[in-house]
Amino acid sequence: MTADQTLTGDLTTKTLTDAVSVSGGKKAHYDFTGSYGSPSSYACNDNDLPPNVRFFINSGSPIFNFTRYWWSNPVSWDLAGPSGNGTTLTQLVNDPADWSDWAGHPGNYDPGTMRRFLGAIKHVRYVGLSFGCGFGFENGVTVKTGRTVFNSTFTE
């Protein structure tokens, strides 16, 4: 995550790109680390709810409001893939259908959500990557077995 002013602010005409990969030996197994809801409802595993990484943006003040947090959806990458494999995540910022807020509503859910999304991308305070699984985009994952190194090369 960064608050670098050259990468934040008005992102309405930007596309986020990040070359991501995992390296470090055998295939790792991941576990849920978040605290929201029942861990079993968000438990990461290699099949049903694979752990993933995706873009997120935060706008406005640091005071929590679910419409200030947006995650790229469905653009993400499955972390449980074979070690050494990677991909390039690419996400157009101004497409409200491809972003969802903390409550899971897409940016084009209704006129009010669309207005909040379009306002948010004009005032991005932080931009970065978020780790999670299932519906817990922001809840984090840890390596349960194996050893991995996550690699990221972010551009805008």
C-alpha positions as CSV (number, residue, x, y, z in Angstrom):
1,M,0.0,0.0,0.0
2,T,1.2,3.5,-0.7
3,A,0.1,7.1,-0.1
4,D,2.7,8.4,-2.6
5,Q,1.2,11.4,-4.2
6,T,2.5,10.5,-7.6
7,L,0.4,7.3,-7.4
8,T,-2.7,8.6,-5.6
9,G,-5.1,11.5,-6.1
10,D,-7.3,11.5,-9.2
11,L,-7.1,8.1,-10.8
12,T,-10.1,8.4,-13.1
13,T,-7.9,8.0,-16.2
14,K,-5.5,5.5,-14.8
15,T,-5.0,1.8,-15.2
16,L,-3.3,-0.1,-12.4
17,T,-0.8,-2.8,-13.3
18,D,1.1,-5.1,-11.1
19,A,3.4,-8.1,-12.0
20,V,2.9,-10.5,-9.1
21,S,4.4,-13.9,-8.4
22,V,5.2,-16.2,-5.5
23,S,8.6,-17.9,-5.2
24,G,10.4,-20.0,-2.6
25,G,10.1,-23.7,-3.1
26,K,7.2,-26.1,-2.9
27,K,3.6,-25.1,-3.2
28,A,2.5,-23.4,0.0
29,H,-0.8,-23.9,1.8
30,Y,-2.5,-20.8,3.2
31,D,-4.7,-20.1,6.2
32,F,-7.3,-17.3,6.9
33,T,-6.0,-14.6,9.2
34,G,-8.8,-12.1,9.4
35,S,-11.1,-11.4,12.3
36,Y,-14.4,-10.7,10.6
37,G,-17.1,-13.4,10.9
38,S,-16.4,-17.0,11.5
39,P,-13.0,-18.2,10.3
40,S,-14.7,-21.3,8.8
41,S,-16.8,-19.1,6.5
42,Y,-13.6,-17.6,5.1
43,A,-11.1,-20.4,5.5
44,C,-8.6,-20.4,2.7
45,N,-7.9,-23.6,0.9
46,D,-6.5,-24.6,-2.4
47,N,-9.9,-25.5,-4.0
48,D,-13.1,-23.9,-2.7
49,L,-11.8,-20.5,-1.5
50,P,-8.3,-20.0,-2.8
51,P,-6.2,-17.3,-1.2
52,N,-5.8,-14.4,-3.6
53,V,-4.4,-10.9,-4.1
54,R,-6.2,-8.0,-5.7
55,F,-6.0,-4.2,-6.0
56,F,-7.6,-1.9,-3.5
57,I,-8.1,1.8,-3.2
58,N,-9.1,4.0,-0.2
59,S,-10.4,7.5,-0.5
60,G,-11.2,10.4,1.8
61,S,-10.4,10.5,5.5
62,P,-8.9,7.6,7.4
63,I,-12.2,7.4,9.4
64,F,-13.9,4.1,8.4
65,N,-16.8,4.3,5.9
66,F,-17.5,1.2,3.6
67,T,-17.8,3.4,0.5
68,R,-14.3,4.7,0.9
69,Y,-12.8,1.2,0.4
70,W,-12.9,-0.4,-3.0
71,W,-11.5,-3.7,-4.3
72,S,-11.0,-4.9,-7.8
73,N,-13.6,-7.5,-8.5
74,P,-13.2,-10.0,-10.2
75,V,-9.6,-9.1,-11.1
76,S,-7.4,-11.1,-8.7
77,W,-4.7,-13.8,-8.7
78,D,-4.8,-17.1,-6.9
79,L,-1.8,-17.3,-4.5
80,A,-2.1,-21.1,-4.2
81,G,-0.8,-21.7,-7.7
82,P,2.6,-23.5,-8.3
83,S,5.6,-21.7,-6.8
84,G,7.3,-19.4,-9.3
85,N,4.2,-18.8,-11.4
86,G,2.9,-15.3,-11.7
87,T,0.7,-13.0,-13.6
88,T,0.2,-9.4,-14.4
89,L,-2.9,-7.9,-12.8
90,T,-4.4,-5.1,-14.9
91,Q,-7.4,-3.0,-13.8
92,L,-8.9,0.1,-15.3
93,V,-9.8,2.3,-12.4
94,N,-12.9,4.1,-13.8
95,D,-14.9,1.0,-14.6
96,P,-17.4,0.8,-11.7
97,A,-18.6,-2.7,-12.6
98,D,-15.1,-4.1,-11.8
99,W,-14.8,-2.7,-8.3
100,S,-16.8,-3.5,-5.1
101,D,-17.0,-1.7,-1.8
102,W,-16.5,-3.1,1.7
103,A,-20.2,-4.2,1.7
104,G,-19.6,-6.1,-1.5
105,H,-21.7,-3.8,-3.7
106,P,-20.3,-3.2,-7.2
107,G,-19.6,0.4,-8.1
108,N,-22.6,0.4,-10.4
109,Y,-25.0,-1.2,-7.8
110,D,-27.3,1.8,-7.8
111,P,-27.1,5.5,-8.6
112,G,-25.9,6.4,-5.1
113,T,-23.1,3.8,-5.1
114,M,-22.1,4.9,-8.6
115,R,-21.8,8.5,-7.4
116,R,-19.7,7.5,-4.4
117,F,-17.5,5.3,-6.5
118,L,-16.8,8.0,-9.1
119,G,-16.1,10.5,-6.3
120,A,-13.8,8.0,-4.6
121,I,-11.6,7.4,-7.6
122,K,-11.0,11.2,-7.9
123,H,-9.7,11.4,-4.3
124,V,-7.6,8.2,-3.8
125,R,-5.7,8.4,-0.5
126,Y,-4.1,5.0,-0.7
127,V,-3.6,2.4,-3.4
128,G,-2.2,-1.1,-3.1
129,L,-2.8,-4.8,-2.9
130,S,-5.1,-6.6,-0.6
131,F,-4.9,-10.3,0.4
132,G,-7.8,-12.5,1.3
133,C,-10.1,-15.3,0.1
134,G,-13.7,-15.9,-0.6
135,F,-15.7,-12.8,0.3
136,G,-13.0,-11.6,2.7
137,F,-11.0,-9.6,0.2
138,E,-9.2,-7.7,3.0
139,N,-8.9,-10.3,5.7
140,G,-5.4,-11.5,4.9
141,V,-3.8,-14.9,4.6
142,T,-0.7,-16.5,6.1
143,V,1.4,-19.3,4.8
144,K,0.5,-22.4,6.9
145,T,3.0,-24.8,5.4
146,G,5.9,-24.2,3.0
147,R,8.0,-21.1,2.5
148,T,7.1,-18.4,0.0
149,V,8.2,-14.9,-1.0
150,F,5.6,-12.6,-2.6
151,N,6.9,-10.4,-5.4
152,S,5.2,-7.3,-6.8
153,T,6.1,-4.7,-9.4
154,F,3.4,-2.0,-9.4
155,T,2.9,0.6,-12.1
156,E,0.1,3.0,-12.9
